[in-house]
Amino acid sequence: MNHNLSLQHLKLIVYTEQAAMKIKCPGCKKESKWEGNPFRPFCSERCKLIDLGAWASDEYSIAGRPEDESDQISSEPENEEERD
């Protein structure tokens, strides 16, 4: 019995394992395929849109320094000389 695998067989094994790779949806925690999934890392369009809605409604945020009024660019002139 020959236990040596050809390079072609090894490539097939690696490809099969990658194609079968499963991930957990960050939304519903359901397992789904990575390959061929247009919504990855989500399992479905529904989970993707729920996550997008959470970002849009400020349920999620990224930590940063507080916004300071002096950092904002004003479109109005600050003194009388700049208005003329």
N, C-alpha and C positions, 0 to 999 in steps of 0.2 A: 504494500500500500504506500502510495506516494503522499507524504505530508507537506510537501513544498507547494506553496501557493504562487501562482504566477503574478506578475505585476498587475495584469489586467484584473485578476480576481481580487487583489488587495484594493485596487481603486474602486471596484464595485462594492466591496464591503464598506469602505469609508464613505462612499456616496450614499449608500443605503442608510447608514447610521446618521448621517447629516440630514437626509431627507426625512427621517423619522424623528428628528429632534423635536421634543415637545417643550413648551414653555408654559408658565402660569400667567394668565391674563392679570395685569395689575388692577383691573377693575373688579371682576367677579371671581378671580382666583381659579377659574376653570382651565384645565389643560387644553392647549391647542397646538397645532403644527406650526413650526416656524416657516418652513419652506412653502412657498405658494400662498402664503397668507397675506393679502393686501392690507390688512389692518394691524399687522404686528407692531408692537408687542401685544396688542389687544386681540381678543378672540373674534371680535365682530365689530361691525360699524357702530352698533348700539353702544358698546363699551367705550369705543373711541370717542363718540360724541358726548357721552356722559362725562368723560374726563375733560374734554374740551370745554364743556359747559361749566365744570367746576373751576377751571382756570379763569374763565371769563367772568364768573361771579365772585372772584376773589376768595374762593374756598381754599385755594392753594396760594402760596406766595414763596418767593425766594428771599432769604434774609439779606439785608443790606443796611446801609446807614440810613437814618431817617432823612426825609427830604427837607431841605432848608430853603426858605423863601429867597435867600440871597443867591442860591444856586440856580434859580430859575431865570431864564432870559426874558426880559420885559420888552415888549414891542412899543411901549410908550416912552417918550423922552423923560429923563429924570428931572431936568431943570428947564427954565424958560429959554435959555440960549439955544438949546438943541431943537426947539420947536420951529425956529425961524429958518 
